[in-house]
């Protein structure tokens, strides 16, 4: 199953990777690997994770305070946020109102 990132989700994820790498060499890479592994888990078992709003689900990223907000649509996983779990809950909800690309 393919994966699609909302442009804002991609930008926030890459910014988090940069930030973590600036804090400690190699930490950004570990975040990138953890998120990649989480996406593979989602692709393998998309219905396994908890519903947070409508058709949107959340899967936690191991070893980091992040969650991936996604839904399955058009034979792909649509990621709307790679969110820090301790900041601004629900900030991503407006992204779900946009039409699917």
N, C-alpha and C positions, 0 to 999 in steps of 0.2 A: 504494500500500500504506500503510495507516494505521500509526501508531506509538503504542505504549503504554509508559509509564514506570512501573517499580516505584516505589512511594512513596518509598522510601529513596534511589533513584537520582535522582529529581526533587529531593529535598531536598538531597542532596550537590552536585548540579549548581548549583542556585540559590545555595547557600552559597559555592561556588567563584566564581561570577560576582560576588557581593557582595564577597568577599575581594579579587579582582583589581581591582575598581573602586575599592576603598579604597586599594589600593597606587598606582594611577595612573588618573587620570580617562580614561575611554574604553576601558581595558583589559578591564574586565568585559564591555562591549558587544562587543569583538572576540572574546572567548572565546565569548560567546553566538552570534555569527555563525559562528564556526569550527565549533562543535558542530552548529549547524543545517545547515551545508553538509555536514558529515560524515554526518549522518542522511539527508540527501537522497541522498548517494552510496550509503549502505547500502540505502536503499529501491530505488534503481535497480539495484543489483547485490548482493543480499544474500548470495550464495554466494561472493563474490569474496575475502572476508577470512578470515584464518587461524582455525582451530578452536583454542580454548584449553582446553576441557573439555566432553566429551560433545557436545551440540548447540550449545554457547555459542561464539560467535565474538568476535573483537576487531578493531576498526578504530581506528587512531590518528587523533588530531585534529591537523591541521597547525598548526604554529607554537606549539603548547602541549604540555606534557608530560602529556597526557590520552589515554585510550583509552575507547572505548565498548564495553561488553560486551553482546551481544545474541544473540537467536536469532529465527528466523522461525517463527511458529506462528499458526494460525487466521487466515491471510491478513493478518497484521500483523507488524511488527517489535516485539519485546518487549525493551525496554532494561532491564537489571538493574543496571547501574552506569555511571556517568560517572566513571571513576577516575583519580586522579593516579598516573602510572606509577612514581613513585619512593617510594611509600608503601604499606605493608602489602599486598603482592601476595596475591591470593586471598581477601581479606576478604569479598568479595561472594558467595562460593560458597554460603553458607547460604540466600541469597535464591532460588537456583535450585531449592531443595527444596520451596518453597511451591507449592501448586496454581495453575495459570493462572487469572486472573480471567475 
